[in-house]
Amino acid sequence: MPNPHSLSGRTAIVTGAAQGIGKAVVEAFVEAGAQHVVAADIEEEPLRAFVAEHDRVSAAALDVTDEAGWQALAEQTVTAQGGVDILVNNAGILVFGLLEDVPVADFRRVLEVNVTGVLLGIQAVAKIMKGAGRGAIVNTSSVSGIMPNNATGPYGASKFAVRGLTRSAAMELGPFGVRVNSVHPGGVNTRMTNPFNTTEEEFDRGYKFVPMQRGCRPSEIAQGVLYLVSDASSYCNGTELVIDGGMIAGQYFEGLPGSLT
């Protein structure tokens, strides 16, 4: 019986692939037997260093807000690999601050990268996948797109928007055999959420309020993405896969049985 998690014979594009979740996704796809993975990122140096370590992976410099860049990447991938079977819209940015204080330019930049970048990715591959009669797209949202936080209003707004885009795309592309789902990470130990590069132990200490009592590893998100693009999730469309260690499962009442204190 074929392995439903195998990506044998499939070509993928992954954005934000130079580090963190995107890098872990590329590695998971290679391990799952993908024919080829295009690792795309705006940061070219770390991207090329990473790609040099792997077979069946190529680097592509991409600003996800650049429509022409997206179209060129999709066309190049079809020419070189014969098609695009998988797209992971993972690139994203985060700014901190109160909504009353955040510069409008920063707010617009977050929306451009986190939302418009996803739209342009979908537009770049939609016709290709529809023509093939199959395809899988995964958009990286966040638990912040389900349960907002203080000081991350622009980020939360963008991730709520990614949920809406994902559901709309699932409805429009589903009849053509293309599945579109979203993944919602909790606190993942990446440069974006751990900018001071604290140790894993120190990072985990900040997530003692989570049932799992720690932060998340990029590889744990990658395995969820792998599931959503593989045949193992063949009936998932418009699905929101939350991988957060139970962060948004509920609230502890201190002092009552089952609480952490």
C-alpha positions in Angstrom: 0.0 0.0 0.0 1.5 3.4 -0.9 2.6 5.6 1.9 0.0 8.5 2.1 2.6 10.8 3.6 5.0 10.4 0.7 5.7 13.4 -1.6 7.4 11.2 -4.2 7.3 12.9 -7.7 6.1 16.2 -6.4 7.5 19.7 -6.7 7.0 22.3 -4.0 7.6 26.0 -3.4 8.2 27.1 0.2 8.6 30.8 1.1 10.4 32.1 4.1 12.6 29.1 3.7 16.0 30.4 4.9 15.3 29.8 8.5 12.8 28.7 11.1 9.6 27.0 10.1 10.2 27.4 6.4 13.6 25.7 6.6 12.1 22.9 8.7 9.3 22.4 6.1 11.9 22.1 3.3 13.8 19.5 5.2 10.6 17.6 6.0 9.6 17.6 2.3 13.0 16.3 1.2 12.8 13.5 3.8 9.3 12.7 2.5 10.8 12.1 -0.9 9.8 15.3 -2.8 11.1 15.4 -6.3 12.2 19.0 -5.9 11.7 21.8 -3.4 12.2 25.5 -4.4 13.3 27.3 -1.2 12.4 30.9 -1.6 13.3 33.8 0.6 14.3 37.5 0.5 17.5 36.7 2.5 19.7 35.2 -0.1 22.9 34.5 1.9 21.5 32.2 4.6 19.2 30.7 1.9 22.0 29.6 -0.4 24.1 28.3 2.6 21.1 26.1 3.6 20.3 24.9 0.1 24.0 23.9 -0.5 23.5 21.2 2.2 20.6 19.5 0.5 20.0 17.5 -2.7 16.7 18.2 -4.6 16.5 21.7 -3.3 17.2 25.0 -5.2 17.3 28.6 -3.9 15.1 31.4 -5.3 15.4 35.0 -4.2 11.9 36.3 -3.7 10.2 39.3 -2.2 6.7 37.9 -1.6 5.2 41.3 -2.1 6.5 41.4 -5.7 3.9 40.2 -8.2 6.3 40.0 -11.1 8.7 38.0 -8.9 6.0 35.5 -8.1 5.0 35.0 -11.7 8.6 34.5 -12.8 9.2 32.0 -10.0 6.2 30.0 -10.9 7.1 30.0 -14.6 10.7 29.0 -13.9 9.5 26.1 -11.7 7.2 24.8 -14.3 10.0 25.0 -17.0 12.5 23.3 -14.8 10.3 20.7 -13.0 7.2 20.3 -15.1 4.8 21.8 -12.7 4.0 23.0 -9.2 2.3 20.5 -6.9 2.7 22.2 -3.6 2.9 25.8 -2.3 3.6 26.8 1.3 3.0 30.5 1.9 5.1 30.7 5.0 7.0 34.1 4.8 5.9 36.5 7.5 7.0 39.4 9.7 6.1 40.6 13.1 6.1 44.1 14.8 5.5 44.8 18.4 3.7 47.8 19.9 0.3 49.2 20.9 -2.2 49.9 18.0 -2.4 53.5 19.1 1.3 53.9 18.6 2.2 51.7 15.6 3.4 53.6 12.6 1.0 53.2 9.7 3.9 52.4 7.4 4.7 49.4 9.7 1.1 48.3 9.7 1.0 48.4 5.9 4.2 46.5 5.6 2.9 43.7 7.9 -0.2 43.4 5.8 1.8 43.5 2.5 4.1 40.6 3.5 1.7 38.5 5.6 -1.5 38.9 3.5 -0.7 40.3 0.1 2.2 37.9 -0.1 -0.1 35.0 0.4 -2.6 36.2 -2.2 0.2 36.6 -4.8 1.4 33.1 -4.1 -2.0 31.7 -4.6 -2.5 33.7 -7.8 0.9 32.5 -9.1 0.1 28.8 -8.9 -3.7 28.6 -9.1 -3.9 28.2 -12.9 -1.0 25.8 -12.9 -2.7 23.6 -10.3 -6.1 23.8 -11.8 -4.7 22.8 -15.2 -3.1 19.7 -13.5 -6.3 18.9 -11.7 -4.6 18.7 -8.3 -2.5 20.6 -5.9 -2.0 21.5 -2.3 -1.5 25.0 -0.7 -0.8 25.6 2.9 -0.8 29.1 4.3 1.0 29.9 7.6 -1.4 31.7 9.9 -0.9 31.7 13.7 -2.7 31.2 17.0 -2.7 35.0 17.0 -5.1 34.7 14.1 -7.6 32.9 16.4 -6.8 34.4 19.8 -5.3 37.9 19.6 -2.6 39.2 21.9 -1.7 42.7 23.2 1.2 44.5 21.5 0.9 42.4 18.3 -2.2 43.9 16.8 -0.9 44.3 13.2 0.4 40.7 13.2 -2.9 39.3 14.6 -4.9 41.3 12.0 -2.8 39.9 9.2 -3.2 36.3 10.5 -7.0 36.6 10.8 -6.9 37.8 7.2 -4.9 34.7 6.2 -7.7 32.6 7.6 -10.2 34.3 5.4 -8.1 34.1 2.3 -7.5 30.4 3.0 -11.2 29.6 3.3 -12.1 31.6 0.2 -9.4 29.9 -1.8 -10.5 26.5 -0.6 -14.0 27.1 -1.9 -12.8 28.5 -5.2 -10.1 26.0 -6.0 -11.6 22.9 -4.3 -13.8 22.0 -7.3 -10.6 21.8 -9.4 -8.8 19.3 -7.2 -6.8 21.9 -5.4 -6.8 21.9 -1.5 -6.0 25.0 0.5 -5.5 24.8 4.2 -3.9 26.8 7.0 -1.6 25.9 9.9 -1.7 27.9 13.1 1.6 27.7 15.1 1.8 28.6 18.8 5.1 30.0 20.2 7.8 28.6 17.9 11.5 28.9 18.8 12.6 30.9 15.7 14.4 34.1 15.1 11.1 36.0 14.8 9.8 35.0 18.3 13.2 34.5 19.9 15.2 37.6 18.5 17.7 37.5 21.3 18.6 33.9 20.6 18.0 32.7 24.2 18.6 29.0 24.9 15.9 26.5 24.4 15.5 26.1 28.1 15.1 29.9 28.6 12.7 30.1 25.7 10.5 27.2 27.1 10.4 29.0 30.5 8.2 31.7 28.8 5.6 29.1 27.9 4.8 27.6 31.3 1.3 28.8 30.9 0.8 26.3 28.0 -0.4 22.7 28.9 2.7 21.2 27.2 4.9 23.4 29.4 7.2 24.5 26.6 7.5 26.3 23.3 7.3 24.7 20.0 10.1 23.4 17.7 10.0 24.3 14.0 10.1 20.6 13.1 6.8 20.1 14.9 5.1 22.7 12.6 6.8 21.2 9.6 5.2 17.8 10.3 1.8 19.4 10.4 2.4 21.1 7.0 3.7 17.8 5.6 0.4 16.2 6.6 -1.7 18.9 5.0 0.1 18.7 1.6 0.2 14.9 1.5 -2.4 12.4 0.4 -2.9 11.6 4.1 -5.1 14.7 4.3 -6.9 14.2 1.0 -10.3 15.2 2.4 -9.0 18.3 4.2 -9.8 21.6 2.5 -10.2 24.9 4.3 -8.9 23.1 7.4 -7.2 25.2 10.2 -4.6 23.0 11.9 -3.6 24.4 15.2 -0.2 23.3 16.6 0.2 25.2 19.8 0.7 22.7 22.7 -2.8 23.5 24.0 -2.2 27.3 24.2 -5.7 28.2 23.1 -7.5 25.2 24.5 -8.7 27.0 27.5 -7.8 29.0 30.6 -6.5 27.7 33.9 -8.2 28.8 37.1 -5.4 29.1 39.7 -5.9 27.1 42.9 -8.5 24.7 41.4 -7.7 21.0 40.7 -5.9 20.6 37.4 -4.3 24.1 37.5 -0.6 24.6 37.2 -0.3 26.4 40.6 
